Amino acid sequence: MDVLLTLPREIGYQLIEAAIPYRPEWLIQTVRRQAEDIMDRGKAVAYQTAVEWLRQARTAYMRTAYIQSGQQAEWQCYRAQLMSTHGRKYKLMGLIKAGNLE
């Protein structure tokens, strides 16, 4: 089980913020996995949580873009893949668009 699942949400978000400068790759993989698990199960009631995880992934991608070239492009590619894979999940697509995950 992932450590982030065992923590209260706010503490998990603090851990995420603290990890960005030191372990961005771990962070990106971890939060993507959390979001993808929710989206793949198709549980519409949990889509907002998935979008929160994606927002954390996007933040990590953007902050590391200054350190490692290509991270922003990688996020855009990943987002396009999500839109293609889950495009028929209208509630999820609306939340992603409303969340400004561009």
N, C-alpha and C positions, 0 to 999 in steps of 0.2 A: 504494500500500500504506500502511496506517495505521502511524504511528510506534509504536504500542503492540505491534504484531505483530513488530516488528524487535527488541524489547528482551527480555532475560530477564524472566521472570514477576515476580520480586521487585522489579526495578527499575521495571517497568511499574506495579506496585502503589504504589510510592513516588511515581512521577509522578502517578498518580491522586490520591493523598492530597494532594500539593502543589497540584494544580490545582483542587481543590474550592472554595476561597475565591475564586479568581481567575477561573476559567473553568468554572463549573458546567454551563452549557448545552452547551459543547463536550464536556465529560466525559460527561454523560448521553447525548448522541447517540452518542459513540464507543463507550462500553461496551455500550449497547443494541444497536448494530450488530454488535458482536463476538458477543454472546450470541445474537442473532436468526439470524446466519449459521450458527452451530452447530445451533441448534434446527431451523431450516428444512431443513438437510441431513439431519436425522433420524439423526445418528450418535450412538447411545446411549453409546458409549465416551467421548464428549467432553462429555456432559451436565453432568458435575461442573464442568468449566471454564466452561460457559455459566452455571451457577448462581453461580460465583465472580464472573463479569462482572456478573450481575444484582445480586449483593450490593453491588458497587461502585456501581452505578447507584442502588440504594436508599439507600445512604449519602449520595450526592450529593443526592438528592431531599430527604432528611430534614434534612441540614445547611443546605440552602438554604431550607427551609421557614420558618426564622426570618427570612430576608431577604426572600423573595418569597412572599406568601400564595398558596395554591393548589398548591404543589409536592407536599404530602403527598397531596392528593386526586388529583393527576395521577399519582402513583406507583400509588395504589390502582386507578385506572382502567386504567393500563397493565398491571398485574399481572392484573386480571380479563380483559383482552384476551388475554394470554398463556395463561391457564388455558383460555379458550374455544378459542383457535386450536390449542393443543397438548395439549388434554385427553386425547387417546387415547394419548399417549406416557407410559405409566405410570411408567417409570423416571424420566423428567424430572419428572413431577408429584410423585413421592415425594421427589425431591431438593429441589424448590422448597419443598414443605411442611416437610421436615426442616430446611431452611435458614432457617426463620423469616423468610421474605421478605414479611412482612405489613405 
